[in-house]
Amino acid sequence: MKSKLSNFLKKIILFSILIIPNIVNADFFENISNKIVNNPKRLSYGISVADIDQNEKYEFIVTGFGYPNLALSYDKGKLINVNSQKIFSDKFRKTIGVAACDVDRDGYEEIYFLNTDTYSGTKKYSDRLIDLEGKKFLDMFEIEKNKEELNLTAGRSVACVDREGNGEYGIYVSNYGGPTRFYEIEDNKIKDKSADLNLDKVTGGRAVVSGHILTNRSDIFAANERGANFLLKNNNGLFEDVAFDYRVDDVIQNGRGTTLSDILYRGRLDIISGNWLGYHRAYVLRDEKFKDIGNIKFDKPSRIRTIISADFDNDGYDEVFMNNIAEPNKLFRIKENGIFEEIILETGLEPDGFGTGAAVADIDGDGILELLISRGESKEQPLTLYKAKVKKDSKYLRIKPLNKYGAPARGATVTLITDQRKHSKTIDAGSGYLCQMEPVAHYGIRKNEKNFKFEVMWTNGKKELFNISELNKTITITQK
């Protein structure tokens, strides 16, 4: 009898293992939110990572909806708001989207704050484009010659696009219930060039990313609501929507968090796109079409917001963090052949969290990424900060490309080449929904990995190959 019972239990255990594949149980993150100084409950939305004060040190830029915008800098073991200027904090304009890039070609990034005081259509307060002159911030839209180009349409996300590959960034503004905007500086003046570039479409704009998706220039993928997604192919600086041809239009879904990721570790970027209460997508390009290769657990509908693809634990495989609002967050590891392995979270679930945005950066410079989550929307909540529990013998490599002006080369692609893989990462130009990651390609190193090289494909399509002589460091590369 005992033998039969024992055999029966063994079969039950084996059956349970077989029907629950690709799950890892581990306390993956630790909560380090206590490092945030003065962290009250508030309504926060998008987060970007940029150097706001030109001191070669990155800050988390956190937007506030009726609360001040913040610039959180790491100092003496703490994250401290280092902004004290009203035009930056701007708590009355209800900021939700943010991205940084060098639009005026001075070698430093400007910050685009997307303000939305209404759900759709015409809004009261325009956006801001913040520049640092000396030690003082100014809004470039408040200069008289730029006022005719104000964005007075409700919007969501922002991305920076070097469409001609010459280091002259434009800003794609994903509007909702009004035409998309695309701002560039021309003749020392801000100009909306969306109509000239075939971008002035009216839709329910949500997320936008830019990088080497189809061509060797900066293409654009925009995930939309109540309408088809856009896949904007860069044809010599002009754009053609090929979303239907490549099967990423996803017309019946409502786009949210989106990111570029090398899902197959083959040396090219693909698209991970989340849909609000709809099926999430892991789009891999095959035979001139994108195919969704996500498994049932990954694709499962949720109240998704930001999606981040990054190697949090330095094991050499990217994780995908799915930031949900008012339901538990999820985490998956991308294994070989695009297999999504679920990591069951204990810390970082936030089942009662109203997560709106998130971003990653190695903000303390120790070679391990920090994950900052902004929360709020319908309930004031404090920010949360997490860090993976990393093995002591883990190794990493960080590549920081700068363009010919000395600014972060957002939209460039870095590919790590070893005996085990070719692994591409984008220098984030604006990541999906509301947010933007640090402009650094961060790689964990796999067990027994060797023969390290990396290649940078700049925004003009040119490639440079570099040897690596040392790990556990950040390598800065400047475009020739």
C-alpha positions in Angstrom: 0.0 0.0 0.0 2.8 2.4 0.9 4.7 1.5 -2.3 1.6 2.3 -4.4 1.0 5.6 -2.5 4.6 6.5 -3.0 4.5 5.8 -6.7 1.3 7.8 -7.0 2.8 10.8 -5.3 5.9 10.6 -7.5 3.6 10.7 -10.6 1.7 13.7 -9.2 5.0 15.6 -8.6 6.3 14.6 -12.1 3.0 15.7 -13.7 3.1 19.0 -11.8 6.6 19.7 -13.1 5.5 18.9 -16.7 2.4 21.1 -16.8 4.2 24.1 -15.3 7.2 24.5 -17.5 9.7 27.4 -17.7 9.2 28.7 -14.1 12.0 29.7 -11.8 11.3 30.2 -8.1 13.6 32.6 -6.5 13.6 35.8 -4.5 15.0 37.7 -7.4 14.9 41.3 -6.2 15.6 43.1 -3.0 13.7 46.2 -2.1 16.0 49.2 -1.6 13.4 51.9 -1.7 14.8 53.2 1.6 17.7 54.7 -0.4 15.2 57.3 -1.8 15.4 60.4 0.4 12.1 62.2 0.9 9.8 59.8 -0.9 6.2 60.9 -0.2 3.1 59.5 -1.8 2.5 61.3 -5.1 1.2 60.8 -8.7 4.2 59.9 -10.8 4.3 58.8 -14.4 7.3 58.6 -16.9 10.9 58.2 -16.0 14.0 59.0 -18.1 17.7 58.6 -17.3 20.0 61.5 -18.4 22.7 63.8 -17.1 20.7 66.9 -16.3 23.5 69.1 -14.9 26.4 68.1 -17.3 28.5 66.6 -14.6 28.9 63.2 -16.4 26.6 61.5 -13.8 23.2 60.2 -14.7 20.0 61.0 -12.8 16.5 59.4 -12.8 14.2 62.1 -14.1 10.7 61.3 -12.6 7.6 63.1 -13.9 4.8 64.3 -11.6 1.1 64.7 -12.5 0.3 67.7 -10.4 3.4 67.0 -8.4 7.0 68.2 -9.1 9.2 66.6 -11.7 12.3 65.2 -9.9 15.9 64.6 -10.7 17.2 61.8 -8.5 20.9 61.6 -8.2 22.9 59.0 -6.3 25.1 60.5 -3.5 26.6 58.8 -0.5 24.3 55.7 -0.7 21.1 57.7 -1.3 18.9 58.9 -4.1 18.4 62.7 -3.6 16.4 65.2 -5.7 19.0 67.6 -7.0 16.6 69.9 -8.9 15.6 73.2 -7.2 14.4 75.1 -10.3 10.7 75.7 -10.8 10.7 75.5 -14.6 12.0 71.9 -14.3 9.8 70.8 -11.4 6.7 72.4 -13.0 4.2 70.8 -10.8 1.1 72.5 -12.3 1.5 71.2 -15.8 0.8 67.5 -15.2 3.7 65.8 -16.9 3.5 62.1 -18.0 6.0 61.4 -20.7 9.7 62.3 -20.8 12.8 61.7 -23.0 16.2 63.2 -23.3 18.5 63.7 -26.3 20.8 66.4 -27.8 18.5 68.3 -30.2 20.7 71.4 -30.5 24.0 69.6 -31.1 25.9 71.1 -28.2 27.0 67.7 -26.8 24.5 67.7 -24.0 21.0 66.3 -23.8 17.9 68.5 -23.6 14.8 67.1 -21.8 11.3 66.9 -23.4 8.5 66.9 -20.9 5.2 65.8 -22.3 2.3 67.4 -20.4 -1.3 66.1 -20.5 -4.1 67.8 -18.6 -6.8 66.0 -20.6 -7.3 62.5 -21.8 -7.6 63.2 -25.5 -7.6 66.1 -28.0 -6.9 69.7 -27.2 -5.1 70.5 -23.9 -4.5 73.6 -21.9 -0.8 73.5 -21.2 1.9 72.9 -23.8 4.9 70.6 -23.5 8.4 71.8 -22.4 11.8 71.4 -24.0 14.3 72.0 -21.2 17.8 73.2 -21.9 20.6 74.1 -19.5 22.2 77.5 -20.1 25.0 78.0 -17.7 23.4 76.8 -14.5 19.9 77.8 -15.3 17.1 75.8 -17.0 15.0 77.4 -19.7 12.1 76.1 -21.8 13.0 76.5 -25.5 9.2 76.6 -26.3 9.0 79.9 -24.3 11.3 81.6 -26.7 9.1 83.9 -28.8 10.1 82.4 -32.2 9.2 78.9 -31.1 5.8 79.6 -29.6 3.9 79.0 -32.9 4.9 75.3 -32.7 3.6 74.5 -29.3 2.1 71.0 -28.9 -1.5 71.6 -27.5 -2.7 68.1 -28.1 -2.9 65.5 -25.3 -0.2 62.9 -25.6 1.6 60.0 -24.0 5.1 59.0 -25.0 8.2 60.6 -26.5 11.2 59.2 -28.4 14.3 60.8 -29.9 15.0 60.0 -33.6 18.2 60.7 -35.5 16.5 60.2 -38.8 19.3 61.2 -41.1 22.1 59.6 -39.0 24.0 62.9 -38.6 23.5 63.4 -34.8 20.7 65.9 -35.3 17.9 64.5 -33.2 14.2 65.1 -33.7 11.5 64.3 -31.1 8.6 62.1 -32.0 5.6 63.0 -29.8 2.9 60.3 -29.6 -0.3 62.3 -29.3 -3.8 61.0 -28.5 -6.7 62.3 -30.5 -4.6 64.7 -32.6 -1.7 64.5 -35.0 1.7 63.1 -34.1 4.4 65.8 -33.8 8.0 65.5 -34.9 10.2 68.4 -33.7 13.6 69.4 -35.0 15.7 72.5 -34.8 16.0 74.1 -38.2 17.6 77.5 -38.8 18.0 77.8 -35.0 14.2 77.5 -34.5 12.0 74.6 -33.4 9.9 73.3 -36.2 7.2 70.6 -36.4 8.2 68.5 -39.5 5.7 65.7 -39.1 3.7 66.6 -42.2 6.9 66.8 -44.3 7.9 63.4 -43.0 4.6 61.6 -43.4 4.2 61.3 -39.6 1.2 63.6 -38.9 -1.3 60.9 -38.3 -4.2 61.1 -35.9 -4.6 58.1 -33.6 -4.7 57.0 -30.0 -1.0 57.2 -29.6 0.6 55.3 -26.7 4.1 53.9 -26.9 7.0 54.7 -29.2 10.5 53.2 -29.7 13.2 54.0 -32.3 16.3 52.1 -33.5 17.6 49.7 -36.0 14.4 47.7 -36.5 14.4 47.2 -40.3 17.1 49.4 -41.8 20.6 50.7 -40.9 19.0 54.0 -39.9 16.6 54.9 -37.1 13.2 53.3 -37.8 10.2 53.9 -35.5 7.6 51.5 -33.9 4.6 53.1 -32.3 2.1 51.0 -30.4 -1.4 52.7 -30.6 -4.8 52.4 -29.0 -8.1 52.2 -30.9 -6.2 51.9 -34.1 -3.4 50.1 -35.9 0.2 50.3 -34.7 2.8 52.1 -36.9 6.0 50.6 -38.1 7.7 53.5 -39.8 10.5 52.4 -42.1 13.3 55.1 -42.6 13.8 55.8 -46.3 16.6 58.3 -46.4 15.1 60.4 -43.6 11.5 60.0 -44.7 9.1 57.5 -43.2 6.8 54.8 -44.7 4.3 52.9 -42.5 4.8 49.2 -43.2 3.1 47.8 -40.1 0.5 45.8 -42.1 3.2 44.4 -44.5 5.3 43.2 -41.5 2.3 41.9 -39.5 2.7 44.2 -36.5 -0.3 46.4 -37.0 -2.2 44.4 -34.2 -5.3 46.5 -35.0 -7.7 45.0 -32.5 -5.3 45.4 -29.5 -4.5 48.5 -27.5 -0.7 49.1 -27.2 1.1 50.0 -24.0 4.7 49.1 -22.9 7.1 48.4 -25.8 10.8 47.8 -26.0 13.5 46.6 -28.5 15.2 43.4 -27.6 17.5 40.8 -29.2 15.1 37.9 -28.4 17.1 35.2 -30.2 20.6 36.4 -29.3 21.4 36.5 -33.0 22.7 40.1 -33.3 19.6 42.0 -34.3 16.8 43.8 -32.5 13.2 42.6 -32.4 10.1 44.1 -30.7 8.4 43.3 -27.4 5.0 45.0 -27.3 2.5 44.8 -24.4 -1.2 45.3 -25.0 -3.7 46.7 -22.4 -5.8 43.7 -21.3 -4.8 42.0 -24.5 -2.2 39.5 -25.7 1.4 40.6 -25.3 3.8 40.2 -28.3 7.3 39.0 -28.7 7.8 39.9 -32.4 10.8 38.2 -34.2 11.6 39.0 -37.8 11.5 36.0 -40.0 11.2 36.0 -43.8 10.3 39.6 -44.0 7.5 39.2 -41.5 7.3 39.5 -37.7 6.1 36.5 -35.9 4.9 36.4 -32.2 6.9 33.7 -30.5 5.9 34.4 -26.9 4.5 31.5 -24.9 1.1 31.3 -23.2 2.4 32.7 -19.9 4.2 35.6 -21.5 1.4 36.5 -23.9 -1.3 36.4 -21.1 -3.3 39.6 -21.0 -2.7 42.0 -18.1 -3.1 45.6 -17.1 0.3 46.4 -18.6 2.2 49.6 -18.5 6.0 49.8 -19.0 8.0 46.8 -20.3 11.8 46.6 -19.8 14.3 44.2 -21.3 17.5 44.2 -19.4 20.0 41.8 -17.6 19.2 42.5 -14.0 21.2 39.7 -12.5 24.3 39.7 -14.7 23.8 36.1 -15.9 24.2 37.0 -19.5 20.5 36.5 -20.3 18.0 39.4 -20.5 15.0 39.5 -18.3 11.7 41.1 -19.3 10.1 43.1 -16.5 6.3 43.7 -17.0 5.1 46.6 -14.9 1.4 46.1 -14.4 -1.0 48.6 -12.7 -3.2 47.4 -9.8 -2.2 43.7 -10.4 1.1 41.8 -9.8 4.1 42.6 -11.9 5.8 39.8 -13.8 9.3 38.8 -14.7 10.6 36.5 -17.5 14.1 35.4 -18.5 14.8 35.1 -22.2 16.7 31.8 -22.7 18.2 30.5 -25.9 15.9 30.2 -28.9 13.6 32.8 -27.5 12.2 30.7 -24.7 10.5 32.9 -22.0 11.1 31.4 -18.6 9.0 32.9 -15.9 10.7 34.0 -12.6 8.2 33.9 -9.8 8.6 37.1 -7.9 8.3 37.6 -4.2 9.8 41.0 -3.9 8.7 43.5 -6.5 5.2 42.0 -7.2 3.4 45.2 -6.0 -0.1 43.6 -6.4 -1.6 46.8 -5.0 0.8 49.1 -6.8 -0.5 51.6 -9.3 2.6 51.3 -11.5 2.7 53.9 -14.3 6.4 53.9 -15.4 9.7 52.4 -14.8 13.4 52.7 -15.9 16.7 51.1 -15.3 20.2 52.4 -14.7 23.3 51.5 -12.9 22.8 54.6 -10.8 25.3 53.8 -8.1 28.1 52.6 -10.5 28.6 49.1 -9.1 27.8 47.2 -12.3 24.3 46.1 -11.3 21.2 47.7 -12.6 18.7 49.5 -10.4 15.0 49.4 -11.3 13.0 52.5 -10.3 9.2 52.2 -10.5 6.9 55.3 -10.6 3.4 54.9 -9.3 0.2 56.8 -8.9 -2.5 57.6 -11.5 -5.6 57.0 -9.5 -4.0 56.7 -6.0 -1.0 58.6 -4.6 1.9 56.2 -3.9 5.7 56.6 -3.3 8.4 55.5 -5.7 9.9 52.0 -5.3 13.5 51.0 -6.1 14.7 47.4 -6.6 18.0 45.6 -7.3 18.6 42.0 -8.3 20.4 39.7 -5.9 23.5 39.0 -7.9 26.1 36.2 -7.4 29.4 37.5 -6.0 31.4 36.0 -8.8 29.2 37.6 -11.6 30.8 39.8 -14.2 29.5 42.5 -16.4 30.4 44.9 -19.3 28.9 48.3 -20.0 29.3 50.1 -23.4 28.5 53.8 -23.6 28.6 55.2 -27.2 28.8 58.9 -27.8 28.1 60.5 -31.1 30.3 62.9 -33.0 29.0 65.8 -30.9 29.9 64.0 -27.6 26.2 63.3 -26.7 24.7 59.8 -26.0 24.2 58.1 -29.3 20.6 57.2 -28.7 19.3 54.9 -31.4 22.7 53.3 -32.0 23.0 49.5 -31.6 25.7 47.7 -29.6 26.4 44.0 -30.3 28.4 41.9 -27.9 30.2 39.1 -29.8 31.7 36.1 -27.9 32.2 32.3 -28.4 28.6 31.9 -27.0 26.5 34.6 -28.7 25.8 37.7 -30.6 23.7 39.9 -28.4 22.4 43.3 -29.6 21.1 46.1 -27.4 19.8 49.5 -28.4 21.0 52.7 -26.8 17.6 53.7 -25.7 15.9 56.5 -27.6 12.7 56.4 -25.7 11.4 53.2 -24.3 7.9 52.2 -25.0 5.4 53.8 -22.6 6.2 57.2 -21.1 9.8 56.3 -20.2 13.5 56.1 -21.4 16.3 53.9 -20.1 20.0 54.9 -19.4 22.0 55.4 -22.7 24.3 52.5 -21.9 24.4 48.8 -23.2 24.6 46.7 -20.1 25.7 43.0 -20.4 26.0 40.3 -17.8 28.6 37.7 -18.7 27.7 34.0 -19.1 29.5 31.1 -17.4 32.8 30.2 -19.2 32.2 32.9 -21.9 35.3 34.1 -23.7 36.7 35.8 -26.9 34.9 39.2 -26.2 34.4 41.8 -28.9 31.7 44.4 -29.5 30.4 46.2 -32.5 28.7 49.6 -32.6 26.3 50.4 -35.4 25.9 54.1 -35.3 22.7 55.9 -36.3 24.2 56.5 -39.8 24.5 52.7 -40.3 28.3 52.6 -40.2 29.8 49.9 -38.0 32.9 49.8 -35.8 34.4 46.7 -34.2 36.3 46.8 -30.9 38.3 44.2 -28.9 37.7 43.9 -25.2 40.7 43.4 -22.9 39.0 43.8 -19.5 35.6 43.1 -18.0 33.7 44.7 -15.1 34.0 48.2 -16.5 32.2 50.8 -18.6 33.8 51.4 -22.0 33.1 54.8 -23.6 33.3 55.0 -27.4 33.1 58.2 -29.4 32.0 58.2 -33.0 34.7 59.1 -35.5 
